[in-house]
């Protein structure tokens, strides 16, 4: 216990110190600099940060809990979707997003389609879905703090929240990137060590897997849910990665689009390793140690493994790794939430809102959303992965096809983007709240619905003009510059 507390206190103090350093390094910067970290982050740091931002508390606890109760095949469908989503982002999104010279996903939508209704709806969708995502992550922090400090869950959430809200609001993307880099290194070290421990104690990979299969045959089968649920889990993550703000914003922070692509590749490689080591190897030994018995809280499966399988020093570092997973994700999402409100939504409602005012409002928005999510985290549901994946299903159903078609289909216009966004969101919510469907299967209907409406409404209305397509056309070739902006204003 003492070792765990010392390691955690040192880790939290380091995160606070990084936030102070980042604030001093970019105090005079613009809102764009605050949200992108100056757009000069290198390949390795950005790649590890991408991994850390996406490998959430759900990855370190929720995914393993879902593997324990639903079988490793179900969570593998999720993780296969993650891998495909990273590839889509790297090869079909990164170059144009980076060359557009924007700061956020809603800003890309605004610059591509310039539809005021859409410019209001998109930030609101992001605010709703990312808030749900944050609540799921905070449950992980609360559970771990409760176990580590032996204090009530509520105060655990408040303690962790105070640290990540501070360094995110105070240091912006620079602080988030540096802390995510540190957190990513801790996380991958924990993953590798615990995976090796599982294999060693299990007598080798083959023996470990066979014993777990013998104790819990359903763990290796795809019978926990209907097959449409497996398809839905895959589709959610294969599509949402392309427009998930706390991943996409890493492209904006990279030195250039090639660095952004390379960073995404590194991030997905680290995530694949994490998935195999945690959801298969670690959970296999957990099944053996627990004889396949039901757990009071499935999300605590990894904590059971740590209690029974590793020495105290490894446990202390692993606790820090889980905290790192929580804080790396929530800090990046908080930054995206602050940007969605202050930079995108208010920027649309008040076009004359100055850059200086945006720069001041974004940190205040981060603090506000941080407090809101702390309050909502006090009584969260079980099975974290299903909670935040449902929110991501709504985000993907709404924005995936408007974004991807906006990049690659010249005929796509603002009417199609608006129709696709609304059709995807509304159909997803109707299916989620109005029908009893297998987990995450709603997206198998809502995503094609969004595609259909995007295409039909674009074809039924006037195509975008050459002037409206100018910025995206340039972005397919090279970075859009201030000189291009000046020339565009003169043309307009």
N, C-alpha and C positions, 0 to 999 in steps of 0.2 A: 504493500500500500504506500509506504513512504517513498519508494523508488518511483512509483507511478506518478505520485503527486509532484515530486521534484522535476521529473521529465516534462510533465504537462505545464507546470508553471514557467519553466525555462522556455518552452515552446511558445506559450502565449505571450511572454515578454518579448521574445524575438519578433513575433508578428506585429506587436505594437511599435517596436523600434523601426521596423521596415515601413510602417505607415507614416511615421514621423519623417523618416529620411525621404520617402517619395514625395511628401508634401513640400518639403524644402527644395527638392530637385525640380519641381514643376509649378512652383507657386505663381509664376507670372504667365503660365500657359493659358491657352484658350479652352473653351468647352470641348472642342475637337481633340486637343492635346490631352485633356483630362480623361476623355473617354477612350482614347487609343494608346495612351502611354507614349505619345510622340511618334508613333508609327516607325519605330526603329529597333524592334525586338528581334534578336537573332534566332536561328533555327533551333538550337538545342533547348534554350530557355523557353521559347514559345511552344515547342513540341511537348516538353514535360508539363508546361502550364496548361496546354490543351487537354492532356490526359488527366491532370488533377482537377480541372474544372468540370470535366464530364464524369470522371470516376467519383461519384458522390458518396454520401453516407449510405444511400440506397445500394450502391455497388458493394460497399464494404460490409453492410449488414443485411439490407433488404433483399438483394439478389440471392445471397446465401440462404436466407430464410425461405425464399420462394423455391429455391432448389431443394431444400430439405422437405418441404411439404408438398411441392408439386412435381418434383422430378427434375433432373438436370436438363432433360430435353426441352422443357418449357422455357427455362431461362436461357438456354442456348439459342432458341428462336429469337429472343430479344437481342442477344449479343451478336447474332449473325446480322440482324437488322442494323445494329450499331456499325458493324464493319462496312456494310454496303452503304450506309448513310455517310460515313467518312469518305468513302471512295467517290460518291456522288458530289460531295462538297469539294473534294480536292480536284476533280477533273472537270466538273461542269459549273461550279459556283465560284471557286476561289479567285480565279483570274479576273473575272468581270467585277465581282464585288470589290476586290482590292483596287482595281483600276478606276472604279467609279469615284473613288476618293470620298467616301461617305463614312459616317461614324457608327451607324446602327442599321438594323434591318428595316425598320419603318422609314428611315431616311432614304434607303434604296427604293422602297415602294413609292415614296413621295416623288423622288426625282424621275422615276421611270413612268409613272402614270399621272401624277399631278391631279388627283381627284380628292376634293376636300372631305367628302364623306368617308372615303377609304382611309384618308390620313387620320381620321378620328377613330375609326373602328379598329384599325390595326394595333395602335398602342393600347387600346382598351383590352383587346384579346390577349396581348402580351402581359398586361398587368394582371389579368385574372388567372392565366395559366401559370405564370411564374410564381405568383403568390402561393398557389396550391403546391407547386414544386418545392418552394421554400419550407412550407409547413412540414412536408414529409421529411426533409433533411433535418429540421430542427428536432424532430422526434428522436433521431439517432443521437444527436448531441445530448439531449435530455436523459435518454436511457443510460448513456455511458457516464455522464456526470453523476447521475444518481448512484450507479454502481461504484464508481471510483471514489467519490467524496462522501458517499453515504448521507447525502442531503436530499431533500425532496426534489422530485422531477422539475417542478416549477422553477426553483432557484437554480437548478442546473442549466435550464434553458436560458435564463436571464444572464447568468455568468458568461456563458459562451457567446450569447448574442451581443453583449456589451463590447466584447473584444472585436468581433468581425465587423460590427457596425462602425466602430471607431476607425479601424484602419482602412476600410473601404471608402467611407465618406471623406476621410482626411487625406488619403493618398491617391484615390482614383485608380485608373487602370494600371499605372506604374506599380502601385502598392499591391494590387490584386495579382499582377503578373509575377512579381518577385516572391510574394508569399505562396502563390500557387506553385512556383518552381520548387521552393523549399518543401512544400507539402507533397508535391508529386514524388520527389526523391524519397521522402519518408514512406509514402504509401507503397511504392514499388519495392522498397526494401522489406517492408512488412509482408507483402504478398509473396515474395521469393522465399523468405525465411519460413513462414508458416506453411507454404507449399512443400518445402523440403522436409520440414518436421512431419507433416502428414504422411509423405511417402516413406520416410525412415521408420516411423512408428507403425506404419501399415505393412511393412515388409516388402516394399517395392510397389510400383504403380499397378501391376497386374493383380497382385495379391490384395492390395488395398481395395481396388474396384470390385473384385470378386466377393470379398467379405461383405462389403456394403450392399452389393446386389443380393446376396444370400439373405441378409437380415431384412432388407426392404426392397423386394422385387419391383414394387411400383416406382421406385426412384429411377430406374433405368428405362421405364416405359413411357409412352406418350398417351396415357389414359387418364391423367388427372383432370384434363379439360377437353372439350370438343376440339377437333382439329382446326376449326375456324378461329379459335382463340390463339392457337400457335401462329396462324397466318396473320392475325391482327397484331400480335406482339411484334412480329417481324416488320410489318408495314409501318407501325408507329415509329420505330426507331430508324428505319431505312429512309423515311421521308422527313422526319422532324429535324434531323441533324443539319439539313441544308438551310434551315431558317431559325435554328435555336440560337438566341442572341449570345449567350455566354460562350458558345463555341465559335460562331461566325465572327464575333467581335475580335477574336484572336487573329483572324485574317487581316482585319483593319490595322492591328497593332504590329504586324510583321513588317520587316524592312521593304519587302517587295512581294509580288505575287508568287514567285518561285519559292521564296522562303516560307510563305504561307502554306503552299502545297506540301513542301517537305516537312513542315511542322505537323500538319495533319497526318501525314504518313507515320511519323514517329509516334504521335498520340495514339493512333489506332493500333499500332504494334504493341505498345505498352498495355492498352486496354485488353487486347486478345490474350496476352499472357496472364493478366489479372483474372480474366474470366475463367480460364482453364484451371489456374491454381486454386482459386477460391471456390467456385461453384461446383467443381468436380473433386479435386483432391482433398481440400479442407473439409468439405461437407461429407465426403466418403468416410473420413476418420471420425467425424462428429456422429454419424449414424452408428458406427461401430462402438464408440464410447458410450453412446446413449441407448444402444441396443434398439435403435429405430423407434423409440417411444415418442409419443406426442409431446411437444414443448408447450409450456404455459404461454410463451410469446415466441412465435417462429422467427421474428426479426432478431432475436437474441441468440441464434444458433452459433454465430461466430464467437460470442462471448463465452458460451459453454465450452467451445473448443479451447479457447485461451485459458480458461480456468483449469482444464484437465490435462492439457497436452504440452504446455510450454513453461519454462522457468520464469521467475518474476521479472527479470530484466527484459526478456523478450515480450512478456505481457505488457510491461510499461511502454515499450516502444510501439507495440501494436495499438495500445490505447491512443497514443499520440497519433498514430497513423489513421485511426478512425476519426479522431478529431480533425485531422488534416483533411480527410475526405469531405467531412461536413463543411468545414470553413472555406475550403477552396471553391466549393460549388456555390455556397450561399453568398460569398463575397462577389463572385462574378455575376450571379443572378441579381443581387441587390444593385450592382452597378447598372445592369440592363434595365431594371425597374426604374431607377432614378432617371435614366436616359429616356425611357418610354414616356414618362410623365413630363419632365422639364424640357427635354430637348425635342421630343417628337410631338406630343399632344399639345402642350402649351405653345410650342413653336408653330403649330398649325392654326390654333385658335387665335394667336396673336402674332401675325407675321412680322410685326415691327419689334418683337421682343429681342433685345440686343444680345450679342454674344456674351457680354460681361454679365448680364442678368442670368443668362442660361448657366454660365459657369458657377454662379453663386447658388442657383436654385437646385442644381443636380445633387450636391451633397446634402442639402436639406431634405430633398425627396428621398434620398437613400436612408437617412435617419428615420423619416416618417414610415417608410415601408418596413424598415427593420423592426420598429416598435409594433407595427400592425401584425407582422408575421409572428413575433414573439407571443402576442396575445392569442392568435389563432392556433399556436402550437401547444397550448396548454392541455388540450384533450383531443389528440389526433387519432385516426383509426388505425387498425392493424394492417399488416402487409403493405409496407411502404411502397414497394415497387409498383403494385397495382394502382395506388393512389396517384403517384406522380406520373405514371405512364398514361393514365386516363386523361390527365391535364395535357400531356404532350400529344395525345391523340387529337384533342380539340385544336391545338396549335397547328399540327400538321395538316389536318383536314381543311383548315382555313387558309393557310398561307403557302403551302408547298407548291401547288400548281400555279397560282398567280406569280410567284417568284421565279420558278423554273421556266415557265412559258414567257415571262417578261424578259428573260435573258435570251432565250433561244428561238422564239417565234416572233417575227417582225409584225405579224398581223395582230398580235395581242394588244388590246387597248384598255383604256380605263374602265369601260363598261364591262368587259370580260373579267377584269381583275376584281371589280366590285361584286359581280354576280358569283364568281367562283368562290370568293371569300365568304360571302353570306350563305351560299348554298352548302358549302362544306361545314361551316360552323353550325348552322341551324339543323341540318340533317343529323349531325353528330350528337347534338344536345337532345334532339327528339328521341333518338335511339337510346341514348344513355339514360335518360330520365323517364322515358315513356314505355320502354320495353325491357323485358327480362332477357338479356342476351349474354352469351359467354364473355368472359373478361376480354376487353379491348377489341372485340370483333366488330364493333360499330364502324371502325375506320375502313373496313373492307367494303362498306357501302358509301360512307361519306366522302372518302377520297376520290373514287370515280365520279361521284356526283359533282364535286368541285371541278374536276377536269371537264366534264360534260358542259356545265354551265359556263365555264371560262371560254370554251371554244365556241359554243352557240352564240353567246352574246357578243363575242368579238366579231363573228362573221355577220351578225345581223346589224351591226352598227358600223359607222365610218372607221376606216383604219387610221392609225396614228399618223400625224404629219411628219415630214422629214425633220422639221425643227424639234418636234417632241422626241424623236428617236436619236437626235444628235449625240447626246451624252452617252447613251448605251452603245451606239455605234463606235464612238471613239474608244470606249472601255474595252471593246473586243480586240482592239489593236494595241492600245497603250494606255498609260495613266491619264486621266482627265485632270488638267492643270488649271491654275488660276488664270492663265492666258486664254484657255478655252472658255472659261467662265465669262471672261470679259468680252470675248468675241460673240458668245451666245447672247449676252445682254444687248450687244449692238445689233445683232440680227433680229432679236425680239422687238 
